[in-house]
Structure formats: C-alpha cells, structure tokens
C-alpha cells in the first residue's frame, strides 16, 4: 500500500469519522471525566481490530490501542476533553446549548477522532501485509489541565515508541517547528484562624492575607525573572463572608519558562515566597503539586514529512457553504484579534490569509528556533521519542482557541479539516513505518536536540492524577 492509499482508507471512513466527532461534540466532558468520549473512541478502535488497554497512569479515561506487532512502533496521540462554560450551538452568535455547561472550544472532538481515523487506515495497510510493525493510538485525557500525557509518561506508556505524531485544530494548516514553555501547576493552601472580623479581629489569622502577600511577593519577583518566563495565578478559594476572617484560602499558580530547569528554579522561588507569606501572617501553608511538563522538542524530519504530505494533499476541501458560515463567525471577532492572529505569518501569505474567512492552503513552517508562550504535555512525549505536531484549518481565520466561535466551527465545517488531518497523520505514520531512513533522520535530530539531557518526570512520586481539578 502506497502512502496515497492511506488517504483513500481515511476517505472511506469519512462519514463514520463525522459521526464520532459529532458524538463527542454533543457530549462534552471535562478532563479526567471523559467517560463517554473515551468509550466512543475505544469502541471505534476495537471495531477496527485494535487491542485496547485502559486505565493508563491511574486514569480511567487514558488508554492505548495497538495494531500489529514488533518494531518499528509509531504512536498517534489523541485528545478528547472539553472546556468548562463553553456550551454553544452551531450558530454565528453566542447561544449556549446549556448555560454554564462544557463545550469543545479547542477542537478535541476533532483531535482524537482524526487520530482514530489515521490509526485505522494504517492498520489496514499492516493487515494487508504492506507495512510491518505496530501502530499505537494513545487516548490522552485532561490535556487542558496538562495532566494526561505527563501521567501516562510516568507510567511508561511511550517508552517503546520509535516516533510519535500529533496535530491540533487551528485556523491554519502548517507543520510546527517551534518549541513551547515548560510548566509547573502548583496550589498553595494557607490555614489560619477564623474570628469575627469586627468584634475580635485580634483572634483571627487571615489565610486570605497570606494569599495576597504571596501575590505581592510574586509581583516583586517579576523584575528579576527572565523576559520569556511567565507566572500567573488565580484564587479559587478566598474565604466567605467579609465579616469572618478567612481561616482557609488557596492560590493556584502556573509557572512557565523555556526550560524545565528554569521552571524548577522559579517554582522554588515562588514556594519560598509562600513560606514567607505564612510567616508574616502566622498561618501555615501546604504546597500541592498538580502537574508539570517539559518544553517541546519539535522534530524537524517528521515536521518536514508533514509538509510533503500536505503538499501532496493540497488544500482542505471546503465549499462555499463552509466559507459563508466561517465568514459569519469571523465577523464576530474583533479586527485587532484577527490582525494579531496573522502577525506571525510569512509576508507572502499574510495578506491573503487576512482576507480569507477559511484559509485552507498549506503554509510552510518557518518557526524553527521560536518559542511559543503556551505549554503542552506533548512536550513530555517529545523527550521520550522523536515527536512533531502540525496544525490543520478547522476554524475561521483569526479565531482564538477556547472561544464559542471555535466550538461552533468544531461542530460544523471543522470536521472536513479533521479528515484532512487524519490523512496527514496516516500518510506520515505510513512513511515512519516504511522508511528506515526517515526514522533514522528523526532519531538523529532528536538526539542532537536533547543533547546530554534526559527526561525525568516532573511529577513527585506521591502525586496522583488530580480528579478534582478542572480547566479554567
């Protein structure tokens, strides 16, 4: 089976993939609670003949589905968690299906489904005897809280891979060469003494005061941290009635830096500030490590093969109906946001991209050496095996992720971009199984990128998956 045959194998599954994506879109579930979504994908993979192991890393919705045997072993990563508060109809105006309910604002209903389609197409080639080795689909929960892949990595789920491929919904179709920021997610809970804030304030010890002092201390840190570091926080628990001195309060921090070592240095500093805040308020503090991840190593040979496959496939097959709805969605996005979205594009495509409602032509990667300001636990996989990801056009031009406009697109025309992504994944996975030279080039680049550093889980041994933490 040639690479192009895997495209046809995906195409034959188009309607089934639409149904899978629609089912997950219509039953959005938050991270680590994606029971129906995970079961939907598992059932589809088992129907294709995959062997499935669930409960990876202590997470019931994490799974690995494999087809074939022996080496090489190529992994396809998939996600399926939704975001809180983003329930939305397929409409060009804000119209929740259920107020306050979750919605697929990052396109993970498309993300995991495309991986299933690609894995099934590659399995067909293995079954026909055209490819040797193993394809493994990884069902990764709780990406929005940066949990799933990190805990799966600690459990050794990715250790036997020769390479891994993945993608993400976007407003553009493009391989990725840039890195991302490493991260620590940490909560500090202060315990003090409650009292009547007016009648007996001297009897109280305010946990909220400690949280505020921690925030103030971190603001003074900012003058002395690297420019490309990021520290941001929220207060999920700040006490209750104002006439009661808060006996308990919690601050939740994300600490980011371009390297894992840099994150750890800054996290230690934030922890010291928390201890100081507890001393100043005569409270106690407990540090809870939620999760963490490394910076991304984008593998250039794999990303280059994405580009070749995209060039072979051409644009996504959007029609005028799709473009009309995309134009309606784009009209609801502020011009400044659209201008910002196009600012990182090469000059040769920027004007045409800005003028489009749906830009479906592949764009060449030109972001090598750049560091994006976000974080992803795909990064942890990238330190275990050569890994690269790409973007595929599923949203109107300029659409920010985590918005109702993205939810609407992900339930409608975004499905066509999903099938396109499945073909890119299938074609690249085909080549990684069939082409020893590509695997060797990917490994050589990976070894050069990581140098003498070796992956160690950022998770302390006693940390368990945080089932009580949801994306904000």
DAKAQUI-V766892 format. One line per field, one symbol per residue. ss: DSSP state (A for helix, B for strand, O for the rest). psi: psi as a letter, one per 30 degrees, with the letter a starting at -180 (. if undefined). A space follows every 50 residues. Layout:
# DAKAQUI-V766892
ss = ???
psi = ???
This chain:
# DAKAQUI-V766892
ss = OOAAAAAAAAAAOAAAAAAAAAAAAAOOOOOOOOAAAAAAAAAAAAAOOO BBBBOAAAOOOOBBBBBBOOOOBBBBBBBOOOBOOOOOOOOOOOOOOOOO OOBOOOOAAAAAAAAAAAAAAAAAAAAOOOOOOBBBBBBBOOOOOOOAAA AAAAOOOOOOOOBBBBBBBBOOBBBOOOBOOBBBBBBBBBBOBOOBOOOO AAAOBOAAAAAAAAAAAAAAAAAAOOOOOBBBBBBBBOOOOOOBOOOBBB BBBBBBBOOAAAAAAAAAAAAAAAAAAAAAAOOBBBBBBBBBBOOOOOOA AAAAAAAAAAAAAOOOOOOAAAAAAAAAAAOOOOAAAAAAAAOOOOAAAA AAAAAOOOOOOBBOOOOOOOBOOOOOOAAAAAOOOOBBBBBBBOOOOOOO OOOAAAAAAAOOOAAAAAAAAAAAAAAAAAAAAAOAAAAAAAAAAAAAAA OOOOOOOOOOOOOOOOOOOOOO
psi = kleffeeeeeefgeeeeeeeeeeeefikklkggheeeeeeeeeeeefggk kkklgkggjfgklkklkalalljkkkkklglakkggkklilgljikejkf lllifggffedeeeeeeeeeeeeeeeefgfkkakkkkjjjlhefgheeee eeeefgfgfgkflkklaklagljklkflalklkkjkkjkkkbkllkfeeh fffljjeeeeeeeeeeeeefeffglleglkklllifjgackfgkkkfkkk kkkkkklfleeeeeeeeeeeeeeeeeeeefghllkkkjjelllllkjkje eeeeeeeeeeeeealkhkaeeeeeeeeeeeffkkeeeeeeeffglkeffe eeeeflekjfkkkkkggkfljlfalkgfeeeffelkklllkkjflkkfkk lhlfeeeeeffcffeeeeeeeeeeeeeeeeeeefjeeeeeeeeeeeeeef bgkkkkkfklfgklkifgklk.
